[in-house]
Amino acid sequence: MASKKPRKKKYRPDKYDALLTKHLIRDSDAVLVFNMTDKTNAYQWINLAKGTVITPSPDLHEVVIHRPQRWSIYQAVACETQAGERYLKSHELHPRVSYLYRTLVEFSYEQIVELVNGSNEGHRRGVYQFASPVHREFDEKHIFNLIESMGGYG
């Protein structure tokens, strides 16, 4: 009896990119933070566990920015009352579609406009978006402390 011919596995870039992203993010616990207050859509990489700004590896930057990802998004409006009480108006999004970084900003802009319009204009201090290319649940208290340490109520 002849042995079976070995099956040649197909290259699946979507599966490969997802595995590579998960591996790279696991090591750095990185998320993208957009300060949407100034409308420049500039972002910075933050280590979510430590709350520090990090410089991503070129591999991580290439995979996350230039390839479609299934993002987890946390949008928050930092508010402060006249009495000095600080609070967040926020919501979390988990789109079922993979987005490139540049289309993610367009997609999330519609949702953040609704959030900003629902907040008290006199209390508003900043608008932030946290985006992770891997599925994760964000903790509101942790995000609140992170925004506070970044000077979000400044």
N, C-alpha and C positions, 0 to 999 in steps of 0.2 A: 504494500500500500504506500502510495506517495504521500508525503507530508503536505499539509496545507501551505499554500503560499502566504507569507506574512502580509497582513493588511497594512496598507500605507495610510497613515493618519493624515487627515486634511488639516491644513493650517486655518484656524478660525480666529481672526484678529480680534473680534469682539470678546471672546472668551479669554484670550491671552491678555488683552489690555485690562480686563476686569481683575484677573489674578495678579497681574503685575502691580496694579494700583493698590489692591488690598494689601499686598506684601509691603510695598513702599510706605503706605500710610500707617500700617501697624507698627513699623519701626519708629516713626516720628510723631504719630498722633497729630498730624497736621490738618488744619482747616484753613480755608480762605476766609478772610474777614474783609467785607466791603464797608467802607464808611460812606454811606449814601447821602450824607448831609451836604457835601460839597458838590455832588453830581458829576464827579470826574470818573466814577466807576473804577478808581484805583483800588487795588487789593493788597493785602499783606498776608503772609503765611504766619500762623500762630500755632504753637504747640498747645493744644487744648487742655492737657493735663496740668502743665506748668504755668500757662498763661504768658509765655514769653514769645517774642518774635523770633522766627527761625529763618534760615536761608535753605530752601529746598535743594535737594540734589538735582543735577541736570536731568536725570532720568525721570524723577518725579514730576518736575515741571513740564517736560515734554509730554508725558503720558496724560497728565491731568488737563493741561491747557489745550493741547492740540488733538485730542481724541475724545469721542463722545463718552460720557459717563452717566451713571444713574445717581443723581445728586440727592443728598439730604440737605434741606435748607431750613434755617431758623432765622426769621425776620423779627426785628425788635425795634421799637421806638422807645428811647430813653426819655422819661418824663420826670419832672420835679415840681411839686406843688409850691405855692407861696410860703407854706409853713416849713419847707425844706424836706418834705417826705419824698423819697425817690422810689420810682416804680417803673416797670416795663409793661408796655402793651405789645404782645407778641403772638406769633403763631408759627407752626412748623409745617413744612411741605415735604412730601415724598412723591415727586412725579414718577409716573410709571414709564416714562419715555426717557431715553438717553439723550443728553444735550451736550453740545460743545460749549466751552466756556463762554464764547461771545453770544450764543443764543440763550444761554442760561440767564444772562443779564437782562435780555429783552423779555424773556418769559417771566422772570421774577419781578420785573418793574411794575407790571400790572397789579400783582398782588400787594406789593409794598405801597403803592399809591392808595389802595383801599385802606390799608392799615394806618397810614399817615392821616388820611382824611377822617378816620374814626377816632383820632386822638385829639386831645385838647391842645389847641395851637399855643396857648399861653404857657402850657406845661412842657412842651416839647424842647428837648435839649440835643437830641441826635438820633439819627436813623442808621441802623446797622443790619447787615446780613451776614450770617455765618453759613458757609457752604462746605460740605464734605463730599468728596467723590465716592465714598463708600457709605452704605446704609448705617446710620447711627441715630440714637435717640439723644437729643440735647436736654440737659438739665437746666431749668430756668434759673435756679439760684446760682449755679456755676456761671452761666452766661451773664447774669447781673453783676457778679463779682468781677468778671473779666472786663466788662464794659467800664465798671467803676475804676479798675486799675489802669485801663487805657486812657483815662481822663474823659470818658464819655459824657460826664455831667458838667464838665469844665465850664 
